[in-house]
Amino acid sequence: MRVVNTQIAYILHKRSYRESSSILELLTKDHGRVALMARGTRGARSRISGNLLLFTPLVLSWQGKGDLPYLKSIERADIKPPVLKNKALLSAMYINELLMYLLHRDDEQEKIFEQYHACLYALEEVDRLEISLRQFEIKLLEILGFGLNVHLEADTGEAITADRRYQYFLEHGPVKCRNGADVSVPQISGACLLALSDERFQVIAENADHLSELKHLTRYVINHHLGHKKLKSRELFRPMSKI
């Protein structure tokens, strides 16, 4: 029987199970994405329901065999949770969905936990919401082995040029724009690619064109890896803005 004690984690998703239980999908610091059975979570007399909060750092323990061990204990970590409202809250829901779809269970990825934790708190700064999301997407793709090629032209191996425009082909990379280019393939400036290659996210944040280009690029790449899966958070976000 596997026993894990005092693990810091976030709840990505929870759903009811049978009469009084819930199944929790968690992102943990040391064990990656984990699913747990939580007993006695529903009803007025539940002692733990008040701790089953999304976007709140938690400390928990679990034990059991197989794919669905059971929750032993859970409490809020001694860390002030981020204050997320409106667009920031929907953005946090969006990154939860990304992790649910792209991250396999029990794939130990401490770097993803660190990026997720940092992104939640960064979303408190509403004026930096866009770049915080793009930075998380870029880092997530990189950690999962789907990193973008932003250093060299894919077809020639030559260095990216700041004043040129490129099309970004999936699993290939940037190629100089030419007449008759495929309009379904996103375009991005060389200057934006160079800023990405040096992780100069502040430069991108200060340029509306760069932000727009990067949003289209990351959406294009993420949609490819999602396959036919649809993100509910995008639908919720649509009345205000598009992620």
ABEGO torsion letter per residue (X at the ends): XBBBBGBBBBBABBBBBEAABBBBBBBBAAAEBBBBBBBGABEAABAAAAABBBGBBBBBBBBEBEABBBBABBBBBBBBBBBBBEAAAAAAAAAAAAAAAABBBGBBBAAAAAAAAAAAAAAABAAAAAAAAAAAAAAAAAAAGABBBAABBAAAGBBBBAABBBBBBBGAEBBBBBBGBBAABBBBBAAAAAAAAAGBAAAAAABAAAAAAAAAAAAAAAAAAAEABBBAAAAAAAAABBX
